[in-house]
Amino acid sequence: MARLDLAPLELDITDLTHDGRGVARRPDGPGAGKTVFVSGALPGERVRAVQTGRHRSFDEARTVEVLQAAPERVAPRCAHFGACGGCALQHYAEDRQILAKQRVLLENLERIGHVRPETVLEPLTDAAWGYRRKGRFSVRRVEKKDRTLVGFRENDPRFVADLSECHTVIPRVGALIPALSALIDGLQTRREIPQVEFIAGDDTVALTFRHLVPLPDADRAALLAFAQAHDVAVFLQPGGVDSVHPLWPAEPKLAFRLKAWDIELKFRPLDFIQVNAGLNERMIARALELLEPQPDERVLDLFAGLGNFTLPLARHAREVVGVEGDAGLVQRARENAAHNGIGNAQFHAADLATDLRNEPWMREGFDKLLLDPPRSGADVVLAQLPLKQFRRIVYVSCHPASLARDAGYLVNDKKWRLRAAGVMDMFPHTAHVESIAVFER
């Protein structure tokens, strides 16, 4: 990396990046006019900052003093904000965070997809604190501190944040961080445990300990005692995903209910579930409202996972077909359908990034389409689908750039209308943008 300028800069912040940093231009002097991305700064502020990175077309900096604060600046709730990389926007008023995310979505749609929604949907929000029910803590033994750290990565991802609390994870998990640190620090294998994953259903919190070497009996006993003392399910992962197995209890129940549809979804400790339970129910309701499934219609649900959308859809449509690339999730989706007495939902396993022309479900007729792809988007599968069969498409997205690209394909190449689009705050206080869009022919 090029040599950094250690002299403090006074910068006027004019915008906010997609990852929550302020945007400024270098003032008069060397590099005048060069873009600077400033962590900890908000639009409308004047800050004193120090340079942390230098690149050909932009520099990076960190705020050390706010000289003129924006009205939207608030005191971060968490003492670790600014060091921990789990949040980027705690210093920004909650009602402004979601508007910034809406602007990111609309700018991406216009800049990348060259499209505009006919209607901008009202943003969906729910609990802003204590919402995160799934995540991964990194673990690292730090000899200089003579401690084992358990937490999210710092803004510099080479380091693990030294956390004593976290206000975005669900309270039962946040309260365990110091105890987890002490537990692992006392294990013989403390240097061979790189991560602990957490996931929570309605009644059970589960922790999965990844360990790179076999655990001695003393370590297993310590983990068992921790599980029983804190009333959490503990799983061990000595290898890949298939190696995960319970330590205690022998058969923990992991499940959450979708109350509006009288559905209970069971899952395993490393399965994908939406991190924000309250927002998830609101998101499902909005998706169904936009799709408007009718009792005589067949609906295709792509990237269906455990059936998070598929099974609620089945309460309203004649039949729903869910397709998912992970065979384990497909099996559990089928089990969830049976568990809830839903007979009009079927599930298929297929890699949706490959040639699908010979898949039997591709030759079946459908009326409407719902899809919830990963960050890479749905361009490959959209290019293969016989889109003319659908009257309406609802697209749930975790990455506005890939949604924008796919919206451009549907609107500009295939002549669909982008009737509406909007954001959903699945991850408050982070720069993550979740969104939803509805298309009509």
C-alpha positions as CSV (number, residue, x, y, z in Angstrom):
1,M,0.0,0.0,0.0
2,A,1.2,3.5,-0.8
3,R,2.5,5.7,2.1
4,L,-0.3,7.3,4.1
5,D,-0.7,11.0,4.9
6,L,-0.6,11.1,8.7
7,A,-1.7,14.8,8.9
8,P,-5.4,15.1,10.0
9,L,-7.8,16.2,7.4
10,E,-10.8,18.5,7.8
11,L,-13.5,17.2,5.5
12,D,-17.1,18.2,4.5
13,I,-19.2,15.1,4.2
14,T,-21.6,15.3,1.2
15,D,-23.0,11.8,0.9
16,L,-23.2,8.2,2.3
17,T,-21.7,5.1,0.6
18,H,-23.5,1.8,0.3
19,D,-21.5,0.5,3.2
20,G,-22.3,3.4,5.6
21,R,-19.2,5.6,5.2
22,G,-19.3,9.3,4.6
23,V,-18.2,10.7,1.2
24,A,-15.9,13.8,1.0
25,R,-13.4,15.4,-1.3
26,R,-9.9,16.2,-0.4
27,P,-9.5,20.0,0.2
28,D,-6.8,22.2,-1.3
29,G,-3.3,20.7,-1.3
30,P,-1.9,17.4,-2.6
31,G,-4.6,15.2,-4.1
32,A,-7.2,18.1,-4.0
33,G,-10.6,16.9,-5.2
34,K,-9.9,13.2,-4.6
35,T,-12.7,11.2,-3.1
36,V,-12.4,10.1,0.5
37,F,-14.5,7.5,2.2
38,V,-14.8,8.3,5.9
39,S,-16.0,5.9,8.5
40,G,-18.0,7.3,11.3
41,A,-19.1,10.4,9.4
42,L,-22.6,11.4,8.2
43,P,-23.9,13.6,5.3
44,G,-23.9,17.3,6.2
45,E,-21.1,17.0,8.8
46,R,-17.6,18.6,9.0
47,V,-15.1,16.2,10.6
48,R,-11.5,15.8,11.4
49,A,-10.2,12.5,10.1
50,V,-7.0,10.5,9.7
51,Q,-6.2,8.6,6.6
52,T,-6.4,4.8,6.8
53,G,-6.0,3.7,3.2
54,R,-4.8,5.1,-0.1
55,H,-5.8,3.9,-3.6
56,R,-5.6,5.2,-7.1
57,S,-9.1,6.7,-7.3
58,F,-10.0,7.2,-3.7
59,D,-8.7,7.3,-0.2
60,E,-10.1,6.0,3.1
61,A,-10.2,7.7,6.4
62,R,-11.5,7.4,10.0
63,T,-13.3,10.2,11.9
64,V,-11.4,11.3,15.0
65,E,-13.5,14.4,15.8
66,V,-16.9,15.7,14.7
67,L,-16.5,19.4,14.2
68,Q,-20.1,20.1,13.0
69,A,-22.6,17.3,13.7
70,A,-25.6,16.5,11.5
71,P,-29.0,16.8,13.2
72,E,-29.4,13.0,12.5
73,R,-26.4,12.0,14.6
74,V,-27.3,10.1,17.7
75,A,-25.2,8.5,20.5
76,P,-24.4,4.9,19.7
77,R,-26.0,2.5,22.2
78,C,-23.0,0.1,22.1
79,A,-19.7,0.9,23.7
80,H,-18.0,-1.2,21.0
81,F,-19.3,0.8,18.0
82,G,-16.6,2.0,15.8
83,A,-14.3,-0.9,16.5
84,C,-16.7,-3.9,16.0
85,G,-17.6,-4.4,12.4
86,G,-21.0,-5.8,13.2
87,C,-22.7,-2.4,12.9
88,A,-21.9,0.6,10.7
89,L,-24.8,3.0,11.4
90,Q,-25.5,3.1,15.1
91,H,-24.6,6.8,15.1
92,Y,-27.4,7.5,12.5
93,A,-31.0,8.0,13.7
94,E,-33.0,4.9,13.0
95,D,-35.6,6.7,10.8
96,R,-32.8,8.1,8.6
97,Q,-31.0,4.7,8.2
98,I,-33.9,3.2,6.4
99,L,-34.2,6.3,4.1
100,A,-30.5,6.0,3.2
101,K,-31.1,2.3,2.3
102,Q,-34.1,3.3,0.2
103,R,-31.9,5.8,-1.7
104,V,-29.3,3.1,-2.3
105,L,-32.0,0.8,-3.8
106,L,-33.4,3.5,-6.1
107,E,-30.0,4.7,-7.2
108,N,-29.0,1.1,-8.0
109,L,-32.2,0.5,-10.0
110,E,-31.5,3.7,-12.0
111,R,-27.8,3.4,-12.4
112,I,-27.4,-0.3,-13.0
113,G,-30.8,-1.4,-14.3
114,H,-31.9,1.9,-16.0
115,V,-35.3,1.4,-14.5
116,R,-37.6,3.2,-12.0
117,P,-40.4,1.7,-10.1
118,E,-43.9,3.1,-10.8
119,T,-44.4,3.2,-7.0
120,V,-41.9,3.3,-4.1
121,L,-43.2,1.1,-1.3
122,E,-43.3,2.3,2.3
123,P,-40.2,0.9,4.0
124,L,-40.8,-2.1,6.2
125,T,-39.3,-1.9,9.7
126,D,-39.5,-3.9,13.0
127,A,-37.5,-4.1,16.2
128,A,-34.2,-2.3,15.8
129,W,-32.4,-3.8,18.8
130,G,-32.1,-7.4,20.0
131,Y,-33.3,-8.8,16.7
132,R,-30.5,-10.9,15.4
133,R,-31.3,-14.6,16.0
134,K,-28.6,-16.1,13.7
135,G,-25.0,-15.3,13.3
136,R,-21.4,-16.3,13.7
137,F,-18.9,-15.3,16.4
138,S,-15.2,-15.5,15.6
139,V,-12.9,-16.9,18.3
140,R,-9.3,-16.0,18.8
141,R,-6.8,-16.5,21.6
142,V,-4.8,-13.3,22.1
143,E,-1.7,-13.9,24.1
144,K,-0.9,-10.3,24.7
145,K,-4.2,-9.9,26.5
146,D,-4.0,-13.4,28.0
147,R,-7.6,-13.9,26.9
148,T,-9.8,-15.6,24.4
149,L,-11.9,-13.1,22.4
150,V,-15.4,-14.1,21.2
151,G,-17.2,-11.6,19.0
152,F,-17.7,-10.3,15.5
153,R,-14.7,-9.2,13.4
154,E,-13.5,-5.7,13.8
155,N,-13.7,-3.1,10.9
156,D,-10.2,-4.5,10.1
157,P,-11.3,-8.1,9.6
158,R,-7.9,-9.5,10.6
159,F,-8.9,-8.9,14.3
160,V,-11.7,-10.1,16.5
161,A,-13.6,-7.4,18.4
162,D,-13.2,-7.6,22.2
163,L,-16.9,-7.7,23.1
164,S,-18.5,-7.6,26.5
165,E,-22.0,-7.0,25.0
166,C,-23.9,-6.8,21.8
167,H,-27.2,-5.0,21.4
168,T,-28.3,-6.2,18.0
169,V,-28.2,-10.0,18.7
170,I,-31.1,-11.4,20.7
171,P,-30.7,-10.7,24.5
172,R,-30.2,-14.4,25.4
173,V,-27.2,-14.6,23.1
174,G,-25.8,-11.1,23.8
175,A,-25.7,-11.9,27.5
176,L,-23.6,-15.0,26.9
177,I,-20.6,-13.3,25.2
178,P,-18.5,-12.9,28.4
179,A,-19.3,-16.4,29.6
180,L,-18.4,-17.8,26.2
181,S,-15.1,-16.1,26.3
182,A,-14.3,-17.5,29.7
183,L,-15.6,-21.0,28.8
184,I,-13.4,-21.3,25.7
185,D,-10.4,-19.7,27.4
186,G,-10.6,-22.6,30.0
187,L,-10.6,-25.3,27.3
188,Q,-7.5,-27.3,26.4
189,T,-8.4,-26.8,22.8
190,R,-9.0,-23.1,23.0
191,R,-6.6,-22.4,20.1
192,E,-8.4,-24.9,17.9
193,I,-11.9,-23.4,18.1
194,P,-12.2,-20.8,15.3
195,Q,-15.9,-19.9,15.6
196,V,-19.2,-20.4,17.4
197,E,-22.4,-20.1,15.4
198,F,-25.6,-19.1,17.1
199,I,-29.2,-19.6,16.0
200,A,-32.5,-19.3,17.9
201,G,-36.0,-20.7,17.5
202,D,-39.0,-19.5,19.5
203,D,-37.9,-21.6,22.6
204,T,-34.3,-22.8,22.1
205,V,-31.0,-21.1,21.5
206,A,-28.4,-23.3,19.9
207,L,-24.6,-22.8,19.8
208,T,-22.4,-24.8,17.4
209,F,-18.8,-25.0,18.3
210,R,-16.4,-25.6,15.4
211,H,-13.3,-27.5,16.6
212,L,-10.3,-28.4,14.5
213,V,-9.1,-31.2,16.6
214,P,-10.9,-33.9,18.7
215,L,-12.1,-32.6,22.0
216,P,-10.7,-34.2,25.1
217,D,-13.1,-35.5,27.7
218,A,-12.5,-32.5,30.0
219,D,-13.4,-30.0,27.3
220,R,-16.6,-32.0,26.4
221,A,-17.5,-32.0,30.1
222,A,-17.0,-28.2,30.3
223,L,-19.2,-27.6,27.2
224,L,-21.9,-29.9,28.7
225,A,-21.8,-28.0,32.0
226,F,-22.1,-24.7,30.1
227,A,-25.1,-25.9,28.1
228,Q,-26.9,-27.1,31.2
229,A,-26.1,-24.0,33.3
230,H,-27.2,-21.6,30.6
231,D,-30.1,-23.7,29.2
232,V,-28.8,-23.6,25.6
233,A,-28.4,-26.4,23.1
234,V,-24.8,-27.1,22.2
235,F,-23.8,-28.7,19.0
236,L,-20.3,-29.8,17.9
237,Q,-18.8,-29.5,14.4
238,P,-15.5,-31.4,14.0
239,G,-15.7,-31.2,10.1
240,G,-18.0,-30.1,7.4
241,V,-21.7,-29.2,7.7
242,D,-22.7,-32.9,7.8
243,S,-20.5,-33.5,10.9
244,V,-22.7,-31.3,13.1
245,H,-24.2,-33.3,16.0
246,P,-25.8,-32.4,19.4
247,L,-23.8,-32.6,22.6
248,W,-26.8,-31.6,24.8
249,P,-29.6,-32.2,24.8
250,A,-29.8,-35.3,22.7
251,E,-32.7,-34.1,20.5
252,P,-33.1,-30.3,20.8
253,K,-36.1,-28.8,19.1
254,L,-35.3,-25.9,16.9
255,A,-38.4,-24.2,15.4
256,F,-40.2,-20.9,14.9
257,R,-43.8,-20.2,14.1
258,L,-45.3,-18.0,11.4
259,K,-48.3,-17.1,13.4
260,A,-50.4,-15.4,10.7
261,W,-50.4,-18.7,8.7
262,D,-50.4,-21.2,11.6
263,I,-47.1,-22.7,10.4
264,E,-44.2,-24.0,12.4
265,L,-40.9,-24.3,10.6
266,K,-38.3,-26.7,12.0
267,F,-34.6,-26.3,11.2
268,R,-31.1,-27.5,12.0
269,P,-28.4,-25.4,13.7
270,L,-26.6,-24.4,10.5
271,D,-29.6,-23.9,8.3
272,F,-30.4,-20.6,6.7
273,I,-33.2,-18.7,8.4
274,Q,-34.0,-15.0,8.2
275,V,-32.2,-13.3,11.1
276,N,-35.0,-10.9,12.1
277,A,-38.1,-12.8,13.2
278,G,-40.5,-9.9,13.3
279,L,-39.4,-8.4,10.0
280,N,-39.5,-11.9,8.4
281,E,-43.3,-12.1,9.1
282,R,-43.9,-8.6,7.8
283,M,-41.8,-9.5,4.7
284,I,-43.8,-12.6,4.0
285,A,-47.1,-10.7,4.4
286,R,-45.9,-8.0,1.9
287,A,-44.7,-10.6,-0.6
288,L,-48.1,-12.3,-0.5
289,E,-49.9,-8.9,-0.8
290,L,-47.8,-8.0,-3.9
291,L,-48.1,-11.5,-5.5
292,E,-51.8,-11.9,-4.8
293,P,-52.0,-15.7,-5.1
294,Q,-55.5,-16.9,-5.9
295,P,-57.1,-20.2,-5.0
296,D,-57.0,-21.5,-8.6
297,E,-53.3,-20.5,-9.3
298,R,-50.0,-22.5,-9.4
299,V,-47.1,-20.6,-8.0
300,L,-43.4,-21.2,-8.5
301,D,-41.1,-20.3,-5.5
302,L,-37.4,-20.3,-6.4
303,F,-34.6,-20.5,-3.8
304,A,-37.2,-21.8,-1.4
305,G,-35.0,-22.9,1.5
306,L,-37.0,-24.4,4.4
307,G,-40.3,-23.2,2.9
308,N,-40.4,-19.7,4.5
309,F,-42.4,-18.3,1.6
310,T,-43.6,-21.6,0.0
311,L,-45.8,-22.8,2.9
312,P,-47.6,-19.5,3.6
313,L,-48.2,-19.3,-0.2
314,A,-49.8,-22.7,-0.1
315,R,-52.4,-21.4,2.3
316,H,-53.7,-19.2,-0.5
317,A,-52.9,-20.9,-3.9
318,R,-54.0,-24.1,-5.5
319,E,-50.5,-25.4,-5.5
320,V,-47.0,-24.1,-4.9
321,V,-43.7,-25.6,-6.2
322,G,-40.6,-24.7,-4.2
323,V,-37.1,-25.2,-5.8
324,E,-33.9,-25.1,-3.8
325,G,-30.3,-26.0,-4.4
326,D,-29.5,-27.4,-1.0
327,A,-30.9,-31.0,-0.9
328,G,-30.9,-31.0,2.9
329,L,-33.1,-27.9,3.0
330,V,-35.4,-29.5,0.4
331,Q,-35.8,-32.5,2.7
332,R,-36.6,-30.3,5.7
333,A,-39.0,-28.2,3.6
334,R,-40.9,-31.4,2.7
335,E,-40.9,-32.4,6.4
336,N,-42.2,-29.0,7.3
337,A,-45.0,-29.3,4.8
338,A,-46.0,-32.6,6.3
339,H,-45.6,-31.3,9.9
340,N,-48.1,-28.5,9.1
341,G,-50.5,-30.7,7.2
342,I,-49.9,-28.9,3.9
343,G,-50.5,-31.2,1.0
344,N,-50.5,-28.7,-1.9
345,A,-46.7,-27.8,-1.7
346,Q,-44.0,-29.8,-3.4
347,F,-40.3,-29.3,-3.3
348,H,-37.5,-30.1,-5.7
349,A,-33.7,-29.9,-5.4
350,A,-31.9,-28.2,-8.3
351,D,-28.8,-26.0,-8.8
352,L,-30.5,-22.9,-10.1
353,A,-27.2,-21.6,-11.5
354,T,-27.0,-24.4,-14.1
355,D,-28.9,-25.6,-17.2
356,L,-32.5,-26.4,-16.0
357,R,-34.1,-27.3,-19.3
358,N,-34.4,-31.0,-18.4
359,E,-35.9,-30.4,-14.9
360,P,-39.5,-31.8,-14.8
361,W,-40.8,-28.8,-12.9
362,M,-39.6,-26.5,-15.6
363,R,-42.1,-28.0,-18.0
364,E,-45.1,-27.5,-15.7
365,G,-47.3,-24.4,-16.1
366,F,-47.3,-21.7,-13.6
367,D,-49.3,-18.5,-13.0
368,K,-47.0,-16.5,-10.8
369,L,-43.4,-16.5,-9.6
370,L,-41.7,-15.6,-6.3
371,L,-37.9,-15.7,-5.9
372,D,-35.5,-14.9,-3.1
373,P,-32.0,-15.5,-4.5
374,P,-28.6,-15.1,-2.8
375,R,-26.4,-12.0,-3.3
376,S,-25.5,-13.1,-6.8
377,G,-29.1,-12.6,-7.9
378,A,-31.2,-14.6,-10.3
379,D,-30.0,-13.7,-13.8
380,V,-29.1,-17.3,-14.8
381,V,-32.4,-18.8,-13.9
382,L,-34.5,-15.8,-15.3
383,A,-32.8,-16.3,-18.6
384,Q,-34.0,-19.9,-18.7
385,L,-37.5,-19.5,-17.5
386,P,-40.4,-19.3,-20.0
387,L,-41.4,-15.9,-18.5
388,K,-44.5,-15.5,-20.7
389,Q,-46.3,-18.0,-18.5
390,F,-46.2,-15.7,-15.5
391,R,-48.6,-12.9,-14.9
392,R,-46.7,-11.5,-12.0
393,I,-43.2,-11.8,-10.4
394,V,-42.3,-10.9,-6.8
395,Y,-38.5,-10.6,-6.3
396,V,-37.1,-10.5,-2.7
397,S,-33.5,-9.4,-2.7
398,C,-30.6,-9.2,-0.2
399,H,-28.4,-7.2,-2.7
400,P,-29.7,-4.1,-4.5
401,A,-27.1,-4.3,-7.3
402,S,-28.1,-7.8,-8.4
403,L,-31.8,-6.8,-8.1
404,A,-31.1,-3.8,-10.3
405,R,-29.4,-5.8,-12.9
406,D,-32.2,-8.4,-13.0
407,A,-34.8,-5.7,-13.0
408,G,-33.1,-4.2,-16.1
409,Y,-33.3,-7.5,-17.8
410,L,-37.0,-8.0,-17.1
411,V,-38.0,-4.4,-18.0
412,N,-35.7,-3.5,-20.8
413,D,-35.2,-6.9,-22.5
414,K,-38.4,-8.7,-21.7
415,K,-40.8,-5.7,-21.5
416,W,-42.1,-6.3,-18.0
417,R,-43.3,-3.4,-15.8
418,L,-41.6,-2.6,-12.5
419,R,-44.8,-1.8,-10.7
420,A,-43.3,-1.2,-7.3
421,A,-40.2,-1.6,-5.2
422,G,-39.1,-0.8,-1.6
423,V,-36.7,-1.6,1.2
424,M,-37.0,-3.8,4.3
425,D,-34.8,-3.3,7.4
426,M,-33.8,-6.8,8.0
427,F,-30.5,-5.7,9.6
428,P,-30.9,-2.4,11.5
429,H,-27.8,-0.4,12.3
430,T,-25.9,-2.2,9.4
431,A,-25.6,-1.0,5.8
432,H,-27.2,-4.2,4.6
433,V,-30.1,-3.5,2.2
434,E,-33.0,-6.0,1.9
435,S,-35.6,-5.1,-0.7
436,I,-38.6,-6.3,-2.6
437,A,-40.0,-5.6,-6.1
438,V,-43.1,-6.7,-8.1
439,F,-43.2,-7.0,-11.8
440,E,-46.2,-7.3,-14.2
441,R,-46.5,-8.1,-17.8
